[in-house]
Amino acid sequence: MRLISKKTDYAIKAICFIAEAKGRVVSVAELIREFDMPRPFLRKILQILKKSGILKSYKGQDGGFTLAIPAREIFVANLIKIFHGPIKLSRCVFKERLCSDVKTCALKVRIDTIETRVARELQSINIESLLK
């Protein structure tokens, strides 16, 4: 199980780099040079971040990306959700059709508690804190 996927990892690296540029437009080429990321994969990630309201994009020869919101308002938990949906550490292997005990299952109750703690911790990590 990987909590931070390659998409989320690249997104965090790119956002941190863009945040450190302090408003300067950062090109895709610059990000590729800095992190040696595959261009099509990175462009897709950046477009998703733009559609999610995290980044602003600029077209043309001097085009690229800046943050659309302050780094202190971009949380790791939100980035995970953008790329993968809700934070889930486990899925019941039996589902409801085999196990009528889904709501009272002792293991599921404990895993749900752990998921809540993990989500809370990830929600406390913002991009600004990663830059320090």
N, C-alpha and C positions, 0 to 999 in steps of 0.2 A: 504494500500500500504506500503510495506517495501522496502526501498532502500537497506539496508544491510540485506541480507538473512543469515540464519544460516551457510551456506557453506562459504560465504564471511567472516562472523564474526569469524568462526573457523580458516579460512586461515590467517586472520590478526593476531589473537592471536598466532598461531603457528609460523608465520614468525617473529613476534616480539620476541618471546622466543628464536628462533633460532638465530636471529640477536644479542640478548644479550649474547649469548654463544661465540661470537667473534671468529668464525672459528672452534670451537669445534664441533664435530659430535654429533648431538642430536638424540637420539633414539625415536622411536614411543612410546615405553613404558614410557619414561620420559615425553613426551607430554601428554599422557593419564593420568599419575599421577598428573601432574600439573593442567590440565584443566578438568579432568573427562569427556573426550569426548568418544563417542562410537568408538571402535577400527576400525571396517570396514569403517565407515563414514570418520574418520580421514585419514585412509590409502588412500582412494579414493581421498580425497582433496589433500594430499601430492603428489600423483602420477600426478594429474592434474597440480599442481604447478611445478613439475619436467619437465613434457612435455612442459610446457609453458616457460621454461628457467629461472624460479624464484629460484628453488632449485636444488642442486646436491644431488644425493643419493649414499650411500655406502652400499655394501652388507656385510653379514657376521656377526659374533658375536658382533663386535664393530661397526656395521652398523648404519645408520641413515641418517640424512640430515644436510646440511649446505646451506648457501645462495650461489647462483650461480652468483648473481650480488650484488653490494652494496645496503644497505638499503635505501640510499638516491635516488636510481633509481627505487624503487618499490612504485608505487602510488596506492592509494585506488581505483581510477577510473579504473585503469587497472585490478585490482583484481575483481571488479564488472563485467567488460567486459569478463574476463576469465570464470567466472561461470554463467553469465546470458546474455551476449551479450550487445549491446548498452544500455546506460542509457535512459530509456523511462519512463516518469511519467504517461503517459496517451496514450490510443489508442482511436481514434474516434469511438464511438459506432455505427455510421451510415455507416461507410466505404464509398467508392466512389459510390457504387451502389445505395445507398439511398440519398446521399448528393453530389450534383455536385459542392458544394462550398468548397471542401476540401482545395484547395490552397489559398482561400481568407477568410476562416472562421476566424472571429475575435477571438474566443476562442482558436482555434488551434494555431494561430499566437502567442498569449500570452503564451500558454503552451510551445510552442517550445522555446520561449525566456527564460522561467524559466528553461527548461531542459538544455539549453546552459549554463546558469549561474551555475546550480547545477554541471554539468559535469566539468566546469572550476574550481569550488571550490574543488571538489573531486580530480581533477588532481593536485591540489596544496598540497595535503596531502600525504606525503611519510612516509614510515615506520620509517625512522630516526627521523622524527618530533614527532612521537608517543612515542618514547623511552625517550624523554626528559621531 
